[in-house]
Amino acid sequence: MPIADASPAVQLQILRRADAFRRADRFAQLLEVALYAEPGIVIEKSTARLQRALAAANTVDAGAIAREVQAPAEIASRLERAREQAIAAARGD
């Protein structure tokens, strides 16, 4: 399945595994390499979708989530859900 068709959860997993939140510059380079390695409309749509997913996920205020939760162990799961919802909203899901 092309990444362009992947669910918000799968796209978020790709972003995490590629360390896109901490190394956005490296992630951008990875997408650029993907375009050169496999040119075509499918990879163009997929890389564009991942760029939009990263932008959407980055709108989530992790600090605000950390302040809202009662138990620190809840932060990661709440942040994950919020990022996934942001990606879904940006896609129009």
C-alpha positions as CSV (number, residue, x, y, z in Angstrom):
1,M,0.0,0.0,0.0
2,P,1.4,3.4,-0.9
3,I,2.1,5.7,2.0
4,A,-0.2,8.2,0.5
5,D,-3.1,5.8,1.3
6,A,-1.8,4.8,4.8
7,S,-3.8,5.6,7.9
8,P,-2.9,8.5,10.2
9,A,-1.6,5.9,12.7
10,V,0.7,4.3,10.1
11,Q,2.0,7.7,9.0
12,L,2.7,8.7,12.6
13,Q,4.6,5.4,13.0
14,I,6.7,6.2,10.0
15,L,7.4,9.7,11.3
16,R,8.5,8.3,14.7
17,R,10.7,5.6,13.2
18,A,12.4,8.1,10.9
19,D,13.0,10.4,13.9
20,A,11.2,13.1,12.0
21,F,10.2,15.1,15.2
22,R,13.8,15.4,16.4
23,R,15.6,15.5,13.1
24,A,13.3,17.2,10.6
25,D,16.2,18.2,8.4
26,R,17.3,14.6,8.1
27,F,13.7,13.5,7.4
28,A,13.5,16.1,4.6
29,Q,16.6,14.7,3.1
30,L,15.2,11.2,3.3
31,L,12.1,12.3,1.4
32,E,14.3,13.9,-1.2
33,V,16.3,10.8,-1.7
34,A,13.0,8.8,-2.0
35,L,12.0,11.1,-4.9
36,Y,15.2,10.5,-6.7
37,A,15.3,6.8,-6.0
38,E,11.8,6.0,-7.1
39,P,10.5,8.9,-9.3
40,G,6.8,8.9,-10.1
41,I,3.5,10.2,-9.1
42,V,3.0,7.6,-6.3
43,I,6.2,8.6,-4.5
44,E,5.4,12.2,-5.0
45,K,2.0,11.8,-3.4
46,S,3.5,9.8,-0.6
47,T,6.3,12.2,0.3
48,A,3.9,15.1,0.1
49,R,1.5,13.3,2.4
50,L,4.3,12.6,4.9
51,Q,5.4,16.3,4.8
52,R,1.8,17.3,5.6
53,A,1.5,14.7,8.3
54,L,4.7,16.0,10.0
55,A,3.5,19.6,9.8
56,A,0.1,18.6,11.3
57,A,1.7,16.5,14.0
58,N,4.1,19.4,14.9
59,T,1.1,21.6,15.6
60,V,0.4,19.6,18.8
61,D,1.6,21.3,21.9
62,A,3.4,18.6,23.8
63,G,4.0,21.0,26.7
64,A,0.3,21.6,27.1
65,I,-0.4,17.9,27.1
66,A,2.3,17.3,29.7
67,R,0.7,20.0,32.0
68,E,-2.8,18.5,31.6
69,V,-2.1,14.9,32.6
70,Q,-2.1,13.7,36.1
71,A,0.4,10.9,35.7
72,P,3.6,11.4,33.7
73,A,3.2,7.9,32.3
74,E,0.2,9.2,30.4
75,I,2.1,11.8,28.4
76,A,3.4,9.6,25.6
77,S,0.0,8.0,24.8
78,R,-1.8,11.3,25.0
79,L,0.8,13.0,22.7
80,E,0.5,10.0,20.3
81,R,-3.3,10.3,20.2
82,A,-3.2,14.1,19.7
83,R,-0.7,13.8,16.9
84,E,-2.7,11.1,15.2
85,Q,-5.8,13.3,15.4
86,A,-3.9,16.2,14.0
87,I,-2.8,14.1,11.0
88,A,-6.3,12.9,10.5
89,A,-7.7,16.4,10.6
90,A,-5.2,17.6,8.1
91,R,-6.2,14.8,5.7
92,G,-9.8,15.5,6.2
93,D,-10.5,12.1,7.7
